[in-house]
Amino acid sequence: MGIGVSNWSLARAVSRTGQLGVVSGTAVDTVLVRRLQDGDPDGHVRRAMQHFPLAHATERVLERYFLPRGRKSGAPYAMLPMYRQWVGIDRQQVTMLANFVEVWLAKEGHDGVVGINLLTKVQMPNLASLYGAMLAGVDYVLMGAGIPREIPGALDALARHEPTWIRMDVDGETTPVPEFLTFDPQQHWTPTSELRRPRFLAIVSANSLAATLARKASGRVDGFVVEGPTAGGHNAPPRGEPRFNADGEPLYGERDLVDLEKMRQLGLPFWLAGGRGTSGAVHAARATGAEGVQVGTLFAYCAESGIAPELRRQVVAGVAEQRTRVRTDPRASPTGYPFKIVEVEGMARQDDSRERECDLGYLRTAYRARNGRLGYRCPAEPVASYVAKGGDPADTVGRRCLCNGLMANVGLPQRRERGDELPLITSGDDLASISVLASRREEYTAADVVAHLVA
């Protein structure tokens, strides 16, 4: 559910129905400081910030970013420093604070369970993000888009406020010099009691990966979300020799199906994801031995979703008028994974005409420079810059800036001299399923979605 789509408001609404509401932790530090620069008109962010145990961090962030009257007309957002292997204490604390705020608000005023989703691929902020969410009492951590083998052990250490680390990926190294990302809670404060360790669910697209994580993860894995290629956002690449349809979309086959019998044999709970937005799909999933389903697309267009209201209305209208399609683009994402893009006739979206600018940097990867030091690059950054860093120009073809596009989706686009950044909306293949709910009322809610699913 991308940057800010599955926000605290949506997660809270789902949790209050008795289901697991999940907030997105991806780039939520930038979401936080942009909300503050827009004046935090309802005061929710500042209310949650007052409960963060590092009061000095709260004061510093408010002083730096909060604008009571919002930004001046046409003014760009002030930016956070981009992440790298080593960042200062202040930068880590912004990340901790942002994840704390999102989880705290999602849990406010009820006893339901709340989880947080982070991308394994977005490595550099993850340890600080996890700790911030745990300070707010997060109940579940869900992670995919990579192999989160070291995360369960990191959760164990963070619950005890102990230093922890994960191995850092360095692009293109065949005989890598080990590099690590580290985090030490006691550099930030002196805690007095242990935190509750959240349950960990790994998002997988193959039973072999689930089996590996169940046996070889650094700590306890509590279950799995089994995600198929019809799910929104990033998909796993097809297995075997790549094949494409006439529109250039990757083709999936029998080898990409997960063996659910082998999933059952692991003895851990699992949920099915991708094209599961009906009550029939829920019943069918349970019949296979799954605990239930994970649903994104239906919730993405409900009233509590973080998608900007005007964009939500355009997509819903486009679906009703059959002017919308979901395309699995093998080139759009800088990660190299296929990525689903919603295309609505007449709706402006980010494309190749965008003047490249990399100023958020969440999808940058580390590489070894000639001097032996680590540098950072992204195939969606300016081509000359990427090539100067040793990147292959072929890697840049067709890439989109997901960081800026997804931020625009939730009404937080950066202002450029040429205008605001354009959105880049993603949804699952079953986008048409929203018409079932949208046709019944002008706007539907998260509770309506849950009622639809459990009918």
Secondary structure as GFF3:
##gff-version 3
##sequence-region A 1 455
A	DSSP	alpha_helix	8	15	.	.	.	ID=ss1
A	DSSP	beta_strand	21	24	.	.	.	ID=ss2
A	DSSP	alpha_helix	28	37	.	.	.	ID=ss3
A	DSSP	alpha_helix	44	49	.	.	.	ID=ss4
A	DSSP	alpha_helix	55	65	.	.	.	ID=ss5
A	DSSP	alpha_helix	89	107	.	.	.	ID=ss6
A	DSSP	beta_strand	114	119	.	.	.	ID=ss7
A	DSSP	alpha_helix	126	135	.	.	.	ID=ss8
A	DSSP	beta_strand	140	144	.	.	.	ID=ss9
A	DSSP	alpha_helix	151	159	.	.	.	ID=ss10
A	DSSP	beta_strand	164	167	.	.	.	ID=ss11
A	DSSP	beta_strand	170	171	.	.	.	ID=ss12
A	DSSP	beta_strand	180	183	.	.	.	ID=ss13
A	DSSP	three_ten_helix	185	187	.	.	.	ID=ss14
A	DSSP	beta_strand	199	204	.	.	.	ID=ss15
A	DSSP	alpha_helix	207	216	.	.	.	ID=ss16
A	DSSP	beta_strand	223	227	.	.	.	ID=ss17
A	DSSP	three_ten_helix	254	256	.	.	.	ID=ss18
A	DSSP	alpha_helix	260	265	.	.	.	ID=ss19
A	DSSP	beta_strand	270	273	.	.	.	ID=ss20
A	DSSP	alpha_helix	279	287	.	.	.	ID=ss21
A	DSSP	beta_strand	292	294	.	.	.	ID=ss22
A	DSSP	alpha_helix	297	300	.	.	.	ID=ss23
A	DSSP	alpha_helix	309	320	.	.	.	ID=ss24
A	DSSP	beta_strand	324	329	.	.	.	ID=ss25
A	DSSP	beta_strand	339	344	.	.	.	ID=ss26
A	DSSP	beta_strand	365	368	.	.	.	ID=ss27
A	DSSP	beta_strand	374	377	.	.	.	ID=ss28
A	DSSP	alpha_helix	383	388	.	.	.	ID=ss29
A	DSSP	three_ten_helix	393	396	.	.	.	ID=ss30
A	DSSP	alpha_helix	402	409	.	.	.	ID=ss31
A	DSSP	beta_strand	415	416	.	.	.	ID=ss32
A	DSSP	beta_strand	419	420	.	.	.	ID=ss33
A	DSSP	three_ten_helix	431	433	.	.	.	ID=ss34
A	DSSP	alpha_helix	434	438	.	.	.	ID=ss35
A	DSSP	alpha_helix	446	454	.	.	.	ID=ss36
###
